[in-house]
Amino acid sequence: MPEPSLYCVATPIGNLDDMSRRACQVLAEVDCIYAEDTRVTRQLLSHFGIQNRLVSLHDHNEAGRVAEVLAVLAQGKSMALVSDAGTPLISDPGYHLVGAVTQAGFRVIPVPGPSALIAALSVAGLPTDRFCFEGFLPARGNARRKALAALAAEPRTLVLYESSHRIEALLTDMLTTLGGERQLVLARELTKRFEQVCRGTVEALLQAVRTDENLRRGEFVVMLAGAEPAAPAEQDNTTLLRLLLEEGLSVRQAAKVAARLTGQPRNALYRLATALAQEAP
């Protein structure tokens, strides 16, 4: 290694053949490797015949590792940072460490490679010139619905990560908060044996997930088409519903009154009123 540096090394998200030769070389030559889960990384290193010292670095101990890493760099040594799969820091630990290392004047060098986010977008068939990555939404239903309501008008393709045991709940909340007509893509188990990419509306894919047990397994990248620009009538409906809710009407009452005043469908107004109510502090 030419100078003390921290290497952020991308590792496979499933298919081990996606490991780059450069990634193997760096992991073999650095003085030590900081890993999200040392057991997972040890299996990866063993597969490629790499022997090196592993140190754990995860959400619960990252702050305590910073001083240790800086001390190692100050001795002229180099190290690598890896997550369990994919590119470090993308919904994985390392943000505080990388910030501290750069602030201390040491180099942080990317070793690019697999990323579930980019892999999924490349096959989604949705606009990718602009997208909004939100990682994992809150696990609790109320907080998740509030987060979705805040993203309801986002015009860019929305990308989320989700686990197998919450995918049905996420799609249910999407249907309730955003409606069922938007185009949705579910990328499941990317690069693995049971890789699957499903496309359809929110409503159709929720029904598929509910009826097919296999669609509730694995790790998911969820990609939702961005919102269409609001028409003037929709903007007026938002203003009207917000005023009715501020006057103390329930969501159902506000939708009923707005439907009478505007002639718009009550179901659509009810969904909009629900989203607005969840936005309120």
TATALIN-V742118 format. One record per residue. RES is the residue in one letter. SS is DSSP state (helix for helix, strand for strand, loop for the rest). Layout:
RES/SS
RES/SS
This chain:
M/loop
P/loop
E/loop
P/loop
S/strand
L/strand
Y/strand
C/strand
V/strand
A/loop
T/strand
P/loop
I/loop
G/loop
N/loop
L/helix
D/helix
D/helix
M/loop
S/loop
R/helix
R/helix
A/helix
C/helix
Q/helix
V/helix
L/helix
A/helix
E/helix
V/loop
D/loop
C/strand
I/strand
Y/strand
A/strand
E/loop
D/loop
T/helix
R/helix
V/helix
T/helix
R/helix
Q/helix
L/helix
L/helix
S/helix
H/helix
F/loop
G/loop
I/loop
Q/loop
N/loop
R/loop
L/strand
V/strand
S/strand
L/loop
H/loop
D/loop
H/loop
N/loop
E/helix
A/helix
G/helix
R/helix
V/helix
A/helix
E/helix
V/helix
L/helix
A/helix
V/helix
L/helix
A/helix
Q/loop
G/loop
K/loop
S/loop
M/strand
A/strand
L/strand
V/strand
S/loop
D/loop
A/loop
G/strand
T/loop
P/loop
L/loop
I/loop
S/loop
D/loop
P/loop
G/loop
Y/helix
H/helix
L/helix
V/helix
G/helix
A/helix
V/helix
T/helix
Q/helix
A/loop
G/loop
F/loop
R/strand
V/strand
I/strand
P/strand
V/strand
P/loop
G/loop
P/loop
S/loop
A/helix
L/helix
I/helix
A/helix
A/helix
L/helix
S/helix
V/helix
A/helix
G/loop
L/loop
P/loop
T/loop
D/loop
R/loop
F/strand
C/strand
F/strand
E/strand
G/strand
F/strand
L/loop
P/loop
A/loop
R/loop
G/helix
N/helix
A/helix
R/helix
R/helix
K/helix
A/helix
L/helix
A/helix
A/helix
L/loop
A/loop
A/loop
E/loop
P/loop
R/loop
T/strand
L/strand
V/strand
L/strand
Y/strand
E/strand
S/loop
S/loop
H/loop
R/loop
I/helix
E/helix
A/helix
L/helix
L/helix
T/helix
D/helix
M/helix
L/helix
T/helix
T/helix
L/helix
G/loop
G/loop
E/loop
R/loop
Q/strand
L/strand
V/strand
L/strand
A/strand
R/strand
E/loop
L/loop
T/loop
K/loop
R/loop
F/loop
E/loop
Q/strand
V/strand
C/strand
R/strand
G/strand
T/strand
V/helix
E/helix
A/helix
L/helix
L/helix
Q/helix
A/helix
V/helix
R/helix
T/helix
D/loop
E/helix
N/helix
L/helix
R/helix
R/loop
G/loop
E/loop
F/strand
V/strand
V/strand
M/strand
L/strand
A/loop
G/loop
A/loop
E/loop
P/loop
A/loop
A/loop
P/helix
A/helix
E/helix
Q/helix
D/helix
N/helix
T/helix
T/helix
L/helix
L/helix
R/helix
L/helix
L/helix
L/helix
E/helix
E/loop
G/loop
L/loop
S/loop
V/helix
R/helix
Q/helix
A/helix
A/helix
K/helix
V/helix
A/helix
A/helix
R/helix
L/helix
T/helix
G/loop
Q/loop
P/loop
R/helix
N/helix
A/helix
L/helix
Y/helix
R/helix
L/helix
A/helix
T/helix
A/helix
L/helix
A/helix
Q/helix
E/helix
A/loop
P/loop
